[in-house]
Amino acid sequence: MTPETRASRAARAMWEGDEASKWLGMKIISVTEGCAELSLRVERHHANGHGICHGGITFALADSAFAFACNSRNQSTVAQMNAITYLAPAHVGDTLTAHAREVSLSGRSGIYDVTVTSQAGTRIAEFRGHSRAIRGQLFEEE
């Protein structure tokens, strides 16, 4: 099985059970080995008391992109630690895109960087996730 096929099948298997990302309104743009790109249109129910996108929504988008990237090899993988830096506000009507890429993978531990941008290309946030592989796979390979 090619890495591209494996990543695609892993993404489909994860998406099938990922009610949180779907409920928040996220969409998968692409998943390849060690990388993932997801998007989200900021709606009124995503706004905080300042009328801008709630930081937790931005974090959730980055975290989901991270999850799809670190599970792209069909090895069940969870977050060990994540951190985010907010750079600019996102507004209702903006479409945010989170691009996750693998920085390091050694044994069961990985590091991933995620950049969240607006449709205008404005960097909204930078996220770093540390992953840990656990037992199991997302789908059974022949």
HELIX and SHEET records of a PDB file:
HELIX    1   1 PRO A    3  GLY A   17  1                                  15    
HELIX    2   2 GLU A   19  LEU A   24  1                                   6    
HELIX    3   3 ARG A   44  HIS A   46  5                                   3    
HELIX    4   4 GLY A   55  CYS A   70  1                                  16    
SHEET    1   A 6 MET A  26  THR A  32  0                                        
SHEET    2   A 6 CYS A  35  ARG A  41 -1                                        
SHEET    3   A 6 THR A  95  SER A 106 -1                                        
SHEET    4   A 6 SER A 109  THR A 117 -1                                        
SHEET    5   A 6 ARG A 123  ALA A 133 -1                                        
SHEET    6   A 6 THR A  77  TYR A  86 -1                                        
END                                                                             
